[in-house]
């Protein structure tokens, strides 16, 4: 029973809607290796509810596609490197491709997901603190453009 009380306290503190809780839980499920119990505690929901969301919204499929997305980028970069190597391209070109591979973030997300996250966060911030929301929107927009496009 103590777990339920703790969950209710966290939820009240955060004052998030069910949709917002579900979105946070989804991101934690897709992008981390946390257990369902750990995610439920972090977002302040019941573990059974989290399990239902995972099934209902096919989060396992999303997690696999996220991994596939990162793998696809790596495969393309390695193919680009091999092609440059096979065609005796200058060492500078090989180094540039190597740097792209090294720069690739471990937690890259598809651009569409990054944009959605920024939109959702901006909407939330604008409701809570309009000036802060406006200021942060510019930074977030620059961040997405520089990291994902």
C-alpha positions as CSV (number, residue, x, y, z in Angstrom):
1,X,0.0,0.0,0.0
2,X,2.9,2.3,0.6
3,X,3.8,2.1,-3.1
4,X,0.4,3.4,-4.1
5,X,0.6,6.3,-1.6
6,X,4.0,7.2,-3.0
7,X,2.7,7.1,-6.6
8,X,-0.2,9.3,-5.7
9,X,2.1,11.8,-4.0
10,X,4.5,12.0,-7.0
11,X,1.6,12.4,-9.4
12,X,0.1,15.3,-7.4
13,X,3.5,17.0,-7.2
14,X,4.0,16.7,-10.9
15,X,0.4,17.6,-11.8
16,X,0.7,15.9,-15.1
17,X,-2.3,14.8,-17.2
18,X,-2.7,11.1,-18.0
19,X,-1.6,11.9,-21.6
20,X,1.6,13.6,-20.3
21,X,2.3,10.8,-17.9
22,X,1.9,8.3,-20.7
23,X,4.2,10.2,-23.0
24,X,6.9,10.4,-20.3
25,X,6.5,6.7,-19.6
26,X,6.7,5.9,-23.3
27,X,10.0,7.8,-23.7
28,X,11.4,6.1,-20.7
29,X,10.3,2.7,-22.0
30,X,11.6,3.3,-25.5
31,X,14.9,5.0,-24.7
32,X,16.1,3.4,-21.5
33,X,16.6,-0.1,-20.1
34,X,14.5,0.6,-17.0
35,X,12.1,-2.1,-15.8
36,X,8.4,-1.5,-16.0
37,X,8.3,-1.2,-12.2
38,X,11.1,1.5,-12.2
39,X,9.2,3.4,-15.0
40,X,5.9,3.2,-13.1
41,X,7.5,4.6,-9.9
42,X,9.3,7.4,-11.8
43,X,6.2,8.6,-13.6
44,X,3.8,8.0,-10.7
45,X,1.5,5.4,-12.2
46,X,0.5,1.9,-11.4
47,X,2.6,-0.9,-12.9
48,X,-0.5,-2.6,-14.3
49,X,-1.6,0.6,-16.0
50,X,1.9,0.9,-17.6
51,X,1.7,-2.7,-18.8
52,X,-1.7,-1.9,-20.4
53,X,-0.2,1.2,-22.1
54,X,2.7,-0.8,-23.5
55,X,0.3,-3.4,-25.0
56,X,-2.4,-0.9,-26.2
57,X,0.0,1.5,-27.9
58,X,2.5,-1.1,-29.2
59,X,5.5,0.4,-27.4
60,X,7.6,-2.8,-27.9
61,X,7.3,-2.2,-31.7
62,X,8.4,1.5,-31.2
63,X,11.4,0.4,-29.1
64,X,12.5,-2.0,-31.8
65,X,12.0,0.7,-34.5
66,X,14.1,3.1,-32.5
67,X,16.9,0.6,-32.3
68,X,16.5,-0.1,-36.0
69,X,16.7,3.6,-36.8
70,X,20.0,4.0,-35.0
71,X,21.3,0.8,-36.7
72,X,20.2,2.0,-40.1
73,X,22.2,5.2,-39.7
74,X,25.3,3.3,-38.6
75,X,24.9,0.9,-41.5
76,X,24.7,3.8,-44.0
77,X,27.7,5.5,-42.5
78,X,29.8,2.3,-42.6
79,X,28.7,1.6,-46.2
80,X,29.7,5.2,-47.1
81,X,33.1,4.6,-45.5
82,X,33.6,1.3,-47.3
83,X,32.6,2.9,-50.7
84,X,35.1,5.7,-50.1
85,X,37.8,3.1,-49.2
86,X,37.0,1.0,-52.3
87,X,37.2,4.0,-54.5
88,X,40.5,5.2,-53.1
89,X,39.1,8.5,-51.8
90,X,41.5,10.9,-50.1
91,X,42.3,10.2,-46.5
92,X,40.5,13.4,-45.5
93,X,37.2,12.0,-46.8
94,X,37.7,8.8,-44.8
95,X,38.5,10.8,-41.7
96,X,35.4,12.9,-42.2
97,X,33.2,9.8,-42.4
98,X,34.9,8.3,-39.4
99,X,34.2,11.5,-37.4
100,X,30.5,11.3,-38.4
101,X,30.4,7.8,-37.0
102,X,32.1,8.8,-33.8
103,X,29.8,11.9,-33.4
104,X,26.6,9.8,-33.7
105,X,24.8,10.1,-30.4
106,X,24.0,6.9,-28.5
107,X,20.5,8.0,-28.0
108,X,19.6,9.5,-31.4
109,X,15.9,9.7,-32.1
110,X,14.1,10.0,-35.4
111,X,13.6,13.7,-36.3
112,X,9.8,13.4,-36.2
113,X,10.0,12.2,-32.6
114,X,12.4,15.0,-31.6
115,X,10.0,17.6,-33.2
116,X,7.0,16.1,-31.4
117,X,8.8,16.2,-28.0
118,X,9.8,19.8,-28.5
119,X,6.2,20.8,-29.5
120,X,4.8,19.0,-26.5
121,X,7.3,20.5,-24.1
122,X,6.8,24.0,-25.6
123,X,3.0,23.7,-25.3
124,X,3.5,22.6,-21.6
125,X,5.9,25.5,-20.9
126,X,3.7,28.1,-22.6
127,X,0.8,27.1,-20.3
128,X,2.9,27.2,-17.2
129,X,5.2,30.2,-17.9
130,X,4.6,32.0,-21.2
131,X,7.9,34.0,-21.2
132,X,10.0,31.0,-20.3
133,X,8.2,28.9,-23.0
134,X,8.9,31.5,-25.7
135,X,12.6,31.8,-24.7
136,X,13.2,28.1,-24.5
137,X,11.4,27.5,-27.8
138,X,14.1,29.3,-29.7
139,X,16.8,27.3,-28.0
140,X,15.0,24.0,-28.6
141,X,14.4,24.8,-32.3
142,X,18.1,25.6,-32.7
143,X,19.1,22.4,-30.9
144,X,16.9,20.2,-33.1
145,X,18.1,21.8,-36.3
146,X,21.8,21.4,-35.3
147,X,21.5,17.8,-34.0
148,X,18.9,16.2,-36.2
149,X,18.8,17.9,-39.6
